Amino acid sequence: MISIFGIIFTFAMVFGGYLLAGGKLDIILKSLPFEIMIICGAAIGAFMLSNPVPVIKATLGDLKKVFGGSIWQPNDYVELLLLLNHLLLVARRNPMELDIHLDAPEKSEIFAVCPKVLEDCTAVDMICDTLRSASMNYTDPLQIEDLLEKKIEDKKHHQDISVHALQAVADGLPALGIVAAVLGVIKTMGSIDQPPEVLGKLIGGALVGTFLGVFLAYCLVAPFSSKVKATANNDINFYRVIKEVMVSYFQSHPVKTCLEVARQSIPHDFRPQHAVLEDAIRNKKPNV
């Protein structure tokens, strides 16, 4: 909602200020469809030319983050910690029993506690691969931490691809606005024999291209890129919680200590209260 309000507020301030200063919208509105076609068409074409299909799909998919916000919400962190609590208790009680849940997480009663995790391959792999490593005597906390951090960095790298693609479009839009303006000047020069009032409108129409390129770059696309980046950084914290729990577990801390260390690492806006987590652990136990 705040993103939609921000867009409306930006348009209101820019065009409202223009009108209050005595400007007229008829010149802008008359040139706008053609300028949008030139600038946006060139930007979309350049975007498609400079990025492979997976990046294009990822960028279009990430645009929903501008309006939808983070994938992981505070309740998801509670469910994640609840899931990890149950898995670690099983691992401490009977490691052989844990294999049933790790080999087929989609059928596990424990993983059913947090269904959104099952939809995220990175989270499932981090949990299952790390716990499975214990059966292979790969239990060095420093090595576990390094391995999980590499997985998180890989995930972050893939998330940042769409951010860079959007920022590249934002960086190119002012130049594309100049292209549209130059074409408008060329059109104006073809009517150089016209009276000043006609030439004035033609020149004004040409300058709409420069305005539109700068406006789209700095008032829309660049803020979109920044919002996607901020949202992606928030989402990365979800995987860092998994890392904190796993590293603490392989340091032989009690399960409750592992959860508390991870809970305190969650950013304040998403961090569940200790009492909320304790209540969830008491009341939501899987049938295992």
C-alpha positions in Angstrom: 0.0 0.0 0.0 2.8 2.4 0.9 4.3 1.9 -2.6 1.1 2.8 -4.4 0.7 5.9 -2.2 4.3 6.8 -3.0 3.6 6.6 -6.8 0.4 8.6 -6.5 2.2 11.2 -4.3 5.1 11.6 -6.8 2.8 12.1 -9.7 0.6 14.6 -7.7 3.7 16.7 -6.6 5.4 16.7 -10.0 2.4 17.5 -12.2 0.6 19.5 -9.5 3.6 21.7 -9.1 3.8 22.1 -12.9 0.1 23.1 -13.1 0.3 25.5 -10.2 3.3 27.2 -11.8 1.1 28.0 -14.8 2.1 25.0 -17.0 -0.3 23.5 -19.5 -0.8 19.8 -19.9 -2.0 19.8 -23.5 1.5 19.8 -25.0 2.6 17.0 -22.7 -0.5 14.9 -23.3 -0.3 15.4 -27.1 3.4 14.2 -27.2 3.1 11.6 -24.4 1.9 8.5 -26.4 4.7 8.9 -28.9 7.4 9.7 -26.4 6.4 6.7 -24.3 6.5 4.5 -27.3 10.0 5.6 -28.2 11.5 5.6 -24.7 9.7 2.6 -23.1 9.9 0.6 -26.3 13.7 1.2 -26.5 14.1 0.5 -22.8 12.2 -2.8 -23.0 14.1 -3.8 -26.2 17.4 -3.1 -24.6 16.4 -5.0 -21.5 15.5 -8.0 -23.5 18.7 -7.7 -25.6 21.0 -7.5 -22.6 19.5 -10.2 -20.4 18.9 -13.9 -20.9 15.4 -15.3 -20.5 15.9 -16.6 -16.9 16.9 -13.1 -15.8 14.0 -11.5 -17.6 11.5 -13.9 -15.9 13.2 -13.4 -12.5 13.0 -9.6 -12.9 9.4 -9.6 -13.9 8.6 -11.9 -11.0 10.5 -9.7 -8.5 8.6 -6.6 -9.5 5.7 -7.9 -7.3 8.0 -7.3 -4.3 7.6 -3.5 -5.0 4.0 -3.8 -3.9 3.9 -7.1 -2.0 6.9 -6.7 0.3 8.9 -9.5 1.8 8.0 -13.2 1.1 8.7 -14.1 4.7 6.5 -12.6 7.3 6.9 -12.6 11.2 4.6 -15.7 11.5 6.8 -17.6 9.0 9.8 -17.1 11.3 7.8 -18.6 14.2 6.9 -21.6 12.0 10.5 -22.0 10.9 11.8 -22.0 14.4 9.0 -24.4 15.4 10.0 -26.7 12.5 13.7 -26.6 13.4 12.8 -27.3 17.1 11.0 -30.5 16.2 13.7 -31.7 13.8 16.5 -31.1 16.3 14.6 -32.8 19.1 14.1 -35.9 16.9 17.8 -35.7 15.9 18.9 -35.7 19.5 16.4 -38.5 20.5 16.8 -40.9 17.5 19.0 -39.8 14.5 17.8 -42.8 12.5 14.2 -41.6 12.8 15.2 -38.2 11.4 16.1 -39.8 8.0 12.4 -40.4 7.3 11.8 -36.6 7.4 14.9 -35.6 5.6 14.5 -38.1 2.7 10.9 -37.1 2.0 10.2 -33.7 3.5 7.0 -33.2 1.5 5.5 -36.2 3.3 6.8 -35.2 6.8 4.5 -34.2 9.6 7.3 -32.0 10.9 7.8 -30.1 7.7 4.0 -29.7 7.5 4.3 -27.3 10.4 5.8 -24.7 8.0 4.4 -25.4 4.5 6.0 -22.3 3.0 9.4 -23.8 3.6 8.5 -26.8 1.4 8.0 -24.4 -1.5 11.5 -23.0 -1.1 14.2 -25.3 -2.4 17.0 -23.3 -0.8 15.5 -23.5 2.7 14.7 -27.3 2.4 18.2 -28.0 1.1 19.9 -26.0 3.8 18.0 -27.9 6.5 18.1 -31.4 5.1 21.6 -31.4 3.8 23.0 -30.0 7.0 21.2 -32.4 9.3 22.0 -35.3 7.0 25.7 -34.4 7.2 25.7 -35.5 10.8 25.2 -39.1 9.7 28.4 -38.8 7.7 30.4 -37.4 10.7 30.6 -34.0 9.0 30.0 -32.0 12.2 32.6 -29.3 12.4 30.7 -26.1 13.3 33.1 -23.9 11.4 32.8 -26.0 8.2 29.0 -26.1 8.6 28.9 -22.3 9.0 31.1 -21.8 5.9 29.0 -24.2 3.8 25.8 -22.6 4.8 27.1 -19.1 4.3 28.2 -20.0 0.7 24.6 -21.2 0.0 23.2 -18.0 1.4 25.6 -15.9 -0.8 24.6 -18.0 -3.8 21.0 -17.2 -3.1 21.7 -13.6 -2.6 23.6 -13.4 -5.9 20.6 -14.8 -7.8 18.3 -12.3 -6.0 20.6 -9.4 -6.9 20.5 -10.2 -10.6 17.1 -8.7 -11.1 18.1 -5.7 -9.0 21.1 -5.0 -11.3 18.9 -5.5 -14.4 16.3 -2.9 -13.1 19.1 -0.5 -12.2 20.6 -0.8 -15.7 17.2 0.2 -17.2 17.0 3.2 -14.8 20.5 4.3 -15.7 19.7 4.1 -19.5 16.3 5.9 -19.4 17.7 9.5 -19.3 19.8 8.8 -22.3 16.8 7.3 -24.1 14.9 10.5 -23.2 17.6 12.4 -25.0 17.1 10.1 -28.0 13.4 10.9 -28.1 14.2 14.7 -27.6 16.7 14.6 -30.5 14.1 13.0 -32.7 11.7 15.7 -31.7 14.2 18.4 -32.6 14.7 16.7 -36.0 10.9 16.9 -36.5 11.0 20.6 -35.5 13.7 21.4 -37.9 11.5 20.1 -40.7 9.0 22.8 -39.8 11.5 25.6 -39.4 9.5 27.8 -41.7 6.5 27.8 -39.4 5.5 30.7 -37.1 7.0 31.0 -33.6 3.8 29.7 -31.9 4.0 26.5 -33.9 7.7 26.0 -33.4 7.2 26.6 -29.6 4.8 23.7 -29.4 7.1 21.5 -31.4 10.1 22.3 -29.3 8.0 21.8 -26.1 6.9 18.4 -27.4 10.5 17.4 -28.1 11.5 18.4 -24.5 8.8 16.0 -23.2 11.1 13.2 -24.2 14.0 14.5 -21.9 11.5 15.0 -19.1 9.9 11.6 -19.4 13.3 9.8 -19.5 14.5 11.4 -16.4 11.1 11.1 -14.6 10.8 7.4 -15.3 14.4 6.8 -14.3 14.5 8.6 -11.0 10.9 8.6 -9.9 9.9 5.0 -10.8 12.4 2.5 -12.1 15.3 3.4 -9.7 13.0 3.4 -6.7 11.6 0.0 -7.9 15.1 -1.3 -8.0 15.9 -0.1 -4.5 12.7 -1.6 -3.1 13.4 -5.0 -4.7 16.9 -4.9 -3.2 15.7 -4.0 0.2 13.0 -6.7 0.1 15.5 -9.3 -1.1 17.8 -8.4 1.8 15.0 -8.9 4.2 14.2 -12.3 2.6 17.9 -13.4 3.0 17.5 -13.1 6.8 15.2 -16.1 6.7 18.1 -18.3 5.6 20.5 -16.8 8.1 18.1 -18.0 10.8 18.5 -21.5 9.5 22.3 -21.1 9.6 22.3 -19.7 13.2 20.2 -22.7 14.4 22.4 -25.3 12.6 25.7 -23.8 13.7 24.5 -23.6 17.3 23.3 -27.2 17.1 26.6 -28.5 15.9 28.3 -26.6 18.7 26.3 -29.0 21.0 24.1 -26.3 22.6 20.7 -27.3 23.9 17.9 -27.0 21.4 16.2 -24.1 23.2 19.5 -22.2 23.2 19.9 -22.7 19.4 16.4 -21.3 18.9 17.0 -18.3 21.1 20.3 -17.4 19.4 18.5 -17.6 16.1 15.5 -15.6 17.3 17.7 -12.8 18.5 19.4 -12.6 15.1 16.1 -11.9 13.3 15.6 -8.2 12.4 13.4 -6.3 14.9 10.4 -5.9 12.5 10.2 -9.6 11.9 11.4 -11.0 15.3 8.8 -12.9 17.3 8.5 -12.4 21.0 10.1 -15.1 23.2 6.7 -15.8 24.8 5.1 -16.2 21.3 7.7 -18.8 20.3 7.4 -20.7 23.6 3.6 -20.8 23.3 3.9 -22.2 19.7 6.4 -24.9 20.8 4.0 -26.0 23.6 0.8 -26.0 21.5 1.9 -27.0 18.0 3.4 -30.5 18.2 3.5 -32.7 15.1 2.2 -36.2 15.2 5.6 -38.0 15.2 
